[in-house]
Amino acid sequence: MAKLKIKSGDTVRVLAGDHKNEEGKVLRVFPAKNRAIVEGVNMVSKHAKPNAQNPQGGIVKKEASIDISNLGLIENGTTVRVGYKVEDGKKVRVSKKTDKAI
C-alpha cells in the first residue's frame, strides 16, 4: 500500500476522464484501492430500498470513487504536485511549484 499525497479535506481538481476540470473537496480516501470520493464529482444513480432514512426509497444520486491518479491538489487556485520535506523533525507535504508547506 503506497503513501497517498491526497488526504480527506483537500480541495482537488480532476485531471483526466469524463469529469475533467471539475473541482471539489475530498470526502473519503481509500488507500488500499488507491481511490477517493470527491464532493459533487462522478455522481451515479443508485436504486435504494425504503429504509428509516429514506422511507420512500427510489433512485438516489451519490458520489462514486475516482482514481487518485486522476486528481491534482489545488493550492491558491492552481494545481500543484506534492512532495515531502522534513521541517523541525516533522514530515510535511510541500508544493513542488512554490516549495511551501501545504
C-alpha positions in Angstrom: 0.0 0.0 0.0 1.6 3.2 -1.2 1.6 6.5 0.7 -1.1 8.8 -0.9 -0.4 12.5 -1.4 -4.1 13.5 -1.1 -6.0 13.5 2.1 -9.6 14.0 3.1 -10.5 17.6 3.3 -8.2 18.6 0.5 -9.6 20.6 -2.5 -8.7 18.8 -5.7 -9.2 19.1 -9.5 -10.0 16.2 -11.7 -7.2 16.0 -14.3 -8.5 13.2 -16.6 -11.6 11.4 -17.6 -15.3 12.3 -18.0 -15.2 14.8 -15.1 -12.0 16.6 -16.2 -11.6 20.2 -14.8 -14.3 19.7 -12.1 -13.3 20.7 -8.6 -14.4 19.5 -5.2 -13.4 18.6 -1.6 -12.2 15.1 -0.9 -14.7 13.4 1.4 -13.0 10.0 1.8 -9.8 8.3 0.8 -9.4 4.5 0.2 -5.6 3.9 0.3 -5.9 0.1 -0.3 -7.8 0.7 -3.5 -5.9 3.9 -4.5 -9.3 5.8 -4.8 -11.0 8.8 -3.3 -14.6 10.2 -3.2 -14.8 13.9 -4.2 -17.8 16.0 -3.4 -20.0 16.6 -6.4 -17.8 14.7 -8.8 -18.6 11.3 -10.5 -22.2 11.3 -9.5 -24.0 7.9 -10.0 -27.7 6.9 -9.6 -28.3 4.1 -7.1 -31.5 2.3 -6.6 -32.3 2.4 -2.8 -34.7 0.2 -0.9 -37.0 2.0 1.5 -35.4 2.3 5.0 -35.6 4.6 8.1 -33.5 7.4 6.5 -35.3 7.1 3.1 -38.8 5.8 3.7 -39.8 6.3 0.1 -36.8 4.5 -1.5 -36.3 5.2 -5.2 -33.3 6.4 -7.1 -30.6 8.3 -5.1 -27.7 10.3 -6.6 -24.4 9.9 -4.8 -20.7 10.2 -5.4 -18.7 7.3 -6.7 -15.0 6.9 -6.1 -12.4 8.1 -8.6 -8.8 7.0 -9.0 -6.2 9.1 -7.1 -4.0 9.4 -10.2 -6.7 11.5 -11.9 -6.7 14.1 -9.1 -4.5 17.1 -8.6 -4.2 19.1 -5.4 -5.3 22.8 -5.6 -3.2 25.4 -3.9 -4.0 29.1 -4.4 -6.3 28.3 -7.4 -3.7 26.3 -9.3 -3.0 22.6 -9.5 0.3 21.6 -7.8 2.3 18.4 -7.4 3.0 17.2 -3.9 6.4 16.4 -2.3 7.6 15.8 1.2 10.2 17.6 3.4 11.3 17.2 7.0 10.8 20.5 8.8 11.5 20.8 12.6 11.7 17.0 12.8 8.2 16.6 11.2 7.5 15.2 7.7 5.3 17.8 5.9 3.7 17.9 2.5 5.1 20.7 0.2 4.1 22.1 -3.1 6.6 21.3 -5.8 5.7 24.6 -7.5 6.3 27.0 -4.6 8.3 24.7 -2.2 6.0 25.8 0.6 4.3 23.6 3.2 0.7 22.7 2.4 
